[in-house]
């Protein structure tokens, strides 16, 4: 039996989709960047179960089409002399740690990372925060990125210690 003929304008004549258009990508990334579901928070701060550790949890939304989600998280400390936050030297600071949230189409996705923190000398307090650079990628192409600092009061923060903990900073004495 001969193959069916595909007439112009018929579904059979339509060429397969090669993914979202540039306009769809821009709109999706713009929505994701403004989403209240895009955040980074301190979810562990020197607890009995996690002494001398600061943990960060990131959450980000999918774009509505398949994309890889990730966030690079780095730790900053409050410098009283400079009167602003500065990167912690070494791996936790300028380089940070990349957190993969996998490939997703829709929904919100969480993951986290923890860093050991050296205890300060007696009578000294260290104040830390996190900075996350979120990226949405299709293959090796970055579709969009944005940066956020740690915020507080988020609900449904997985793996917090204590449960439900969400803070913008972590003070270790």
N, C-alpha and C positions, 0 to 999 in steps of 0.2 A: 504494500500500500504506500503511495507516495506521501511525503511529509505534507502537513497542512500548510496552506499558504498564509502568510501573515500580511494582512492588508494594512496600508498606512493608517495610523491612528488607533489600531487595535492594540489590546494589551500584549498580544504576542509579538507585535512589532517594536514595542518599547525596549530600549536597550537596558541592560541591568544597571542598577544604581551603583555609583562608585563612591558613595558616602555623602555626607552632608556638603551643602554648598558653602562657599566662603561666607556668605551672609548668614547662613544658619549657624555656622561656627562662631562668628562674632556675636550674634545674639545670645547663643547658649553660654558662652564664656562671660559675657556681660552680666547675664542673670546670675550665674554661679558666683561671680565676684561680689555681687550685692546681697547674696543670700544670707539669711540669719543662720543658716546651717553650715556656714563656713567659719570655723574658729579653731583656736589653739588655747589650751588652758593648762595650768599646773594641776595635776591630779594626784601627785605624791610629793610630800615635803617633809623629809627627815622624820619618818614615823617609827614606831617601835618595830613594825614588821619590815620597814625599809630604812634603816638608819643611814644617815649621811648620803642620802639619795634624793635627787629631784627628778620627778617624772612629768612628762608632758603628754597630753592626749590631743590629737588633731582630728577634726571632722571636716569633710568636704562633700559637696553634692556631685552627682553625675551630671552629664551634659545633655542627656536625652538620646545620645548615640554612643556607641562603644568608644571609650577612651581610657587610657591609663592614668591613674590618679596617684600623686605622690606629694610629699612635703619634706623640705629640708628644714630641720629644726636645729637652732643653735641657742646656746645659753649666753645671757648677758648678766653682768653684775652692776649694782649701783656704785658709782664712784663718787664719794663725797667731795673729793678734791675737784673733779671735773663737773660735778652737779648734773650728771646724766648717766645713762646706762652705757656700758662698754662691753665689747665681746670678751668672754673668758678666754684667756690664751690656751692654745692647744686644740685638741680634737673637739671638745665640747663648745668651743667658742667660734672662731672664724670658719672652721670647716663644718662643724655640726654633724648631724647624722641624718641620712635620708630614710624616710619612712614610706614604704610602699603600701598603698591602699588597694592595689590590684587594678584589674580592668573592670569597668562598670559602665552601665548604660544609664540607669536611673537610681533614685534613692540617695541616702546619705551613708557615708562610710567612715569608720573610725579606725585608728590605730595609734600606737604610742611608742615612746622611747624614754629610757631612764638614763641618767648620768650620775656617777659617783661624785660627791662633793666633799672636798677636804674640810674638816671642822676648823673653824677660825680659832685664834688664840682666845683665852679666857677674857671675857668682857667685851669682845668684838662681835659684831653682828654682820653677816653677809646677807644681802638682799639680791635675789636672782629673779629673772623673768626669762621667758622664751620668745623667740622670734621664728616664725615659720614662713617659708616661701612655698606656696602651693603651686603645683603645676598640673595641667591637663595636657596629655600628649596623645597623638595618633601616630603609632610607629615611633620613629625617632623625632618627629616634628612636634615642637612645643606649640600647642594651640593657644595657650594663654597661661599667665601666671600672675600671682598677686601675693603680697606680704602682709601678715598680721602679727601683732604682739599679743602675748597672753592676756586673756580676759577672764572674768570671774562670773559665777552664778549660772553657769550652763547646767542644764538638766540632762539626765541620761548619759553621764560621762562614765564610760566603761572602765573597769579595773582601777577605780579610785581607792585611795587609802587615806582616811576612812571612806566608806561607801558614800557616794554623792559629793565628795570633795571637789571643788572647782575654785581656783584662785588665780588672780593675775600675777601674784608674786609669791616667792618662798623665802622666808627669813630663817637662816640657820645661825644659832648662837653657840 
